[in-house]
Amino acid sequence: MKLLRVGEFGNEIPAALDDENKIRDLSKIIKDFSPENLNFETFEKIKKADLKSLPQLDNNKRIGACVTKPANFLAIGLNYKAHAEETNSDAPKEPIVFNKSPHCLIGPNDKVIIPKFSNSLDHEVEIAIIMGNKAKYVKEEEAQNFIFGYCICNDISEREWQKKRGGQWVKGKSGDTFGPLGPYLVTKDEIKNPFDLNLHLDLNGKRRQTGNTSLMIFNFNFLVSHISQFITLMPGDIITTGTPAGVGMGMNPPEYLKNGDEMILKVDNLGEQKLRVIKEV
C-alpha cells in the first residue's frame, strides 16, 4: 500500500493510493501518520477499508512528508563503498549513525532552501526505513517484523557545516528543508526484495547518482538490529540508510547546489521526488 499526506504545510491529512492511483482520504480511519498511529494495527484497519468508497482528493494538491513528528530521525553515513571512496574516507567497520532534526522534514516536491550563510549545499538520494514497532535488541533475522515500510529521502547536507565547523554531523544535516521525504510511505508487503532496489538522482537533467541496495555495506536488517542495541527504536522513527556515489562533494572540483537547480530522485517501487533549489534572501 502507498500511503501519503496531502495538503498545505502543517495541515496535511493522511491518504492512500487506490488501485487506480486515485488519492483517497483516510482521515476518518487514522488521524495522521505520526508515532501514535504508525503501527501494524492501524495498517490492518486501512487494509480492511474499501478505499474506493472514501472521498477522493485532488491529485494536484501538495504532497507533504509521508510521516510526521518522528521521535527520532536517524541517518547512516558512508554506507556505500563508492561513496566512501569519493569522500576520501575509509569504509566503516560498523555503521556511522547520526541525527537529523525532525524539523527539517518537507514534502517530496517542496523547495529546498540554500541557507543564508551556506556555500556548499549537497544532495544525497537515499532510502529511508519507517519503523512500525518498538524495537530493542532486535536480531538481524527478525528485523523485518519491526519495519512498517520504506520511502525516498534526500539527505540534504551542508558540507562545510558538516565537516569543518566542529562537533557532530548534525549541524550540516538539519537545516529547515534538509529532509525531503516521500512521496509515499510504501508498506513492506509491496516490496518483493528490498535488497535489490535501484535508486538515482538527476541534477538539471544529468545523472549524478546511481546505486542499488545490493551495494550497501550494511543492509536494512543489519541497520535496524545494530541501532536497536544502543537506541530503543519507536513506531514512526525514520532511519535514512546512506547514499551512493555521485554527490557534489565528490566531484573535482566540488559542484554544490545553486539557486534554480532542479533535482529528480527515483527509487524502484517508491516513486519520485522533484525538488527546486532556491537561495534564502
Secondary structure, 3 states (H helix, E strand, C coil): CEEEEECCCCCCEEEEECCCCCEEECCCCCCCCCCCCCCHHHHHHHHHCCHHHCCEECCCCCECCCCCCCCCEEEEECCEHHHHHHCCCCCCCCCEEEECCHHHEECCCCEEEECCCCCCEECCEEEEEEECCCECCCCHHHHHHHEEEEEEEECCEEHHHHHCCCCCHHHHCCCCCCEEECCCEEEHHHCCCCCCCEEEEEECCEEEEEEEHHHECCCHHHHHHHHHCCCCECCCCEEECCCCCCCHHHCCCCCCCCCCCEEEEEECCCEEEEEEEEECC
